Amino acid sequence: MEEYIHYGKCGVPCNSCPFYHKNKTFHKNVEEALKIIENKAEYEIVEMLKLLKSVVCFGCETSIVSPECKVRDCTISRNHNTCWSCIFFPCKKLKHVWENQEDMLDKMVELVKQNKPNEFYLIFEKYIKNKLRLSANPFENILNIIWYTHMDKWMKKPIIKWDKLISELSILSKEYEKGLL
């Protein structure tokens, strides 16, 4: 029997998303980073990491979803289960979310048109695992997750100063590698 795969409104398999509540990758790294720097780093970076920690999702069909998701709101406003069924698929919003990962978006579009979305799940899961290259450095892991999920692109409001966060995480990642933290 084929396993049921739950997809978000954006077409991403929920279990592959670092913010999905059953996937502990993102939150584990944010918690570890907070433990390391809580009493050592400037207040702003600690507060930004605490905001990131609050990004948790139980799936698009629940009331506990990743905050501010543009694609989810659009899909719901158009009364679709996923953006795949929209006549504008793939639209500018979706392309913006998948920026720098056009190959994955192209593969999603191809498999959806062939009515094989579960094959996309397997490809996407492998892709994310290969791209994230998780290490023992939680700061580097958070940077990789932000980069490969385009977290800064799918949120409606800039609740986090992304440039500042990425700059600070890069510095902390180097300090961590040198054993300074």
C-alpha positions as CSV (number, residue, x, y, z in Angstrom):
1,M,0.0,0.0,0.0
2,E,1.3,3.4,-1.0
3,E,2.1,5.8,1.9
4,Y,-0.1,8.9,2.1
5,I,2.0,12.0,1.7
6,H,0.6,15.3,3.0
7,Y,1.4,18.3,0.8
8,G,1.3,21.9,1.9
9,K,-0.7,24.4,-0.2
10,C,2.6,25.3,-1.9
11,G,3.1,21.8,-3.2
12,V,6.0,20.9,-0.8
13,P,5.6,17.6,1.0
14,C,5.1,18.6,4.7
15,N,7.5,16.0,6.1
16,S,10.3,17.5,3.9
17,C,9.7,21.0,5.3
18,P,12.1,22.0,8.1
19,F,9.2,24.0,9.8
20,Y,6.8,21.1,9.9
21,H,6.3,20.1,13.6
22,K,7.3,16.4,13.0
23,N,10.6,17.5,11.4
24,K,12.8,18.6,14.3
25,T,15.9,19.7,12.2
26,F,15.3,23.4,12.2
27,H,14.0,23.8,15.8
28,K,16.7,21.6,17.2
29,N,19.4,23.8,15.6
30,V,17.8,27.0,16.7
31,E,17.5,25.7,20.3
32,E,21.1,24.6,20.3
33,A,22.3,28.0,18.9
34,L,20.3,29.8,21.6
35,K,21.9,27.7,24.4
36,I,25.3,28.5,23.1
37,I,24.8,32.3,22.8
38,E,22.0,33.2,25.1
39,N,24.3,34.9,27.7
40,K,27.1,35.8,25.3
41,A,25.6,37.5,22.2
42,E,24.0,40.8,21.7
43,Y,20.3,41.0,22.5
44,E,19.0,41.5,18.9
45,I,20.4,38.2,17.5
46,V,19.0,36.3,20.5
47,E,15.6,37.9,19.9
48,M,15.7,37.1,16.2
49,L,16.5,33.4,16.9
50,K,13.6,33.3,19.4
51,L,11.3,34.6,16.6
52,L,12.7,31.9,14.3
53,K,12.0,29.3,17.0
54,S,8.3,30.3,16.9
55,V,8.0,29.3,13.2
56,V,6.3,26.0,13.5
57,C,3.7,24.4,11.2
58,F,1.2,21.6,11.8
59,G,0.2,21.6,8.1
60,C,-1.9,24.0,6.0
61,E,-5.2,22.3,7.0
62,T,-4.7,23.2,10.7
63,S,-4.9,26.4,12.6
64,I,-1.2,26.1,13.6
65,V,0.7,27.0,10.4
66,S,3.9,28.8,9.6
67,P,3.1,32.5,10.1
68,E,2.7,34.8,7.2
69,C,2.8,32.2,4.3
70,K,2.0,34.0,1.1
71,V,1.3,30.8,-0.9
72,R,-1.0,29.3,1.6
73,D,-3.1,32.5,1.9
74,C,-3.3,32.7,-2.0
75,T,-4.3,29.1,-2.4
76,I,-7.0,29.4,0.3
77,S,-8.4,32.6,-1.2
78,R,-8.7,30.8,-4.6
79,N,-10.4,27.8,-2.9
80,H,-7.7,25.2,-4.0
81,N,-6.3,22.3,-2.1
82,T,-2.8,23.0,-3.5
83,C,-1.6,25.6,-5.9
84,W,-1.2,22.8,-8.4
85,S,-4.9,23.1,-9.3
86,C,-4.8,26.8,-10.0
87,I,-5.0,28.0,-13.6
88,F,-2.0,30.3,-12.9
89,F,0.2,27.4,-11.7
90,P,3.2,28.0,-11.5
91,C,2.6,31.7,-10.7
92,K,4.9,34.5,-9.7
93,K,4.4,33.8,-5.9
94,L,5.4,30.2,-6.3
95,K,8.3,31.1,-8.6
96,H,9.5,33.6,-6.0
97,V,9.5,30.9,-3.3
98,W,11.5,28.6,-5.5
99,E,13.9,31.2,-6.6
100,N,17.4,29.7,-7.1
101,Q,15.8,26.3,-7.2
102,E,14.2,26.5,-10.6
103,D,15.2,22.9,-11.3
104,M,13.0,21.7,-8.5
105,L,10.1,23.9,-9.5
106,D,10.4,22.6,-13.1
107,K,10.5,19.0,-11.8
108,M,7.4,19.7,-9.6
109,V,5.5,21.2,-12.6
110,E,6.5,18.2,-14.8
111,L,5.4,15.6,-12.3
112,V,2.2,17.4,-11.4
113,K,1.2,17.6,-15.1
114,Q,1.9,13.8,-15.3
115,N,-0.3,13.3,-12.2
116,K,2.7,11.9,-10.2
117,P,3.1,14.3,-7.3
118,N,4.4,11.5,-4.9
119,E,7.4,11.1,-7.2
120,F,8.2,14.7,-6.5
121,Y,8.2,14.0,-2.8
122,L,11.0,11.4,-3.2
123,I,13.0,13.7,-5.4
124,F,12.5,16.8,-3.2
125,E,13.3,14.9,0.0
126,K,16.6,13.7,-1.5
127,Y,17.3,17.2,-2.8
128,I,16.8,18.8,0.6
129,K,19.0,16.3,2.4
130,N,21.8,16.7,-0.1
131,K,21.6,20.5,-0.1
132,L,21.3,21.0,3.7
133,R,24.5,19.2,4.5
134,L,23.8,19.3,8.2
135,S,26.9,19.6,10.4
136,A,27.7,19.9,14.1
137,N,27.6,23.7,13.7
138,P,24.0,24.8,14.5
139,F,24.6,28.4,13.1
140,E,25.7,27.0,9.7
141,N,22.7,24.6,9.7
142,I,20.3,27.5,10.4
143,L,21.9,29.5,7.5
144,N,21.6,26.5,5.2
145,I,17.9,26.0,6.1
146,I,17.1,29.7,5.5
147,W,18.9,29.6,2.2
148,Y,17.4,26.4,0.8
149,T,13.9,26.9,2.0
150,H,13.8,30.6,1.1
151,M,12.2,31.4,4.4
152,D,12.9,35.1,3.8
153,K,10.9,35.0,0.6
154,W,7.6,33.3,1.6
155,M,6.9,35.4,4.6
156,K,4.5,38.4,4.1
157,K,6.0,40.8,6.6
158,P,9.7,41.2,7.4
159,I,9.4,40.2,11.1
160,I,13.1,39.5,11.1
161,K,15.9,41.7,9.7
162,W,17.1,39.0,7.4
163,D,20.4,40.7,6.3
164,K,21.3,41.3,9.9
165,L,20.4,37.8,11.0
166,I,22.3,36.2,8.1
167,S,25.4,38.4,8.8
168,E,25.3,37.6,12.6
169,L,24.8,33.8,12.0
170,S,27.8,33.8,9.6
171,I,30.0,35.5,12.2
172,L,28.8,33.1,14.9
173,S,29.3,30.1,12.6
174,K,33.0,31.1,12.2
175,E,33.4,31.7,15.9
176,Y,31.9,28.3,16.6
177,E,34.2,26.6,14.2
178,K,37.2,28.3,15.9
179,G,36.0,27.1,19.3
180,L,35.4,30.7,20.5
181,L,31.8,30.0,21.6
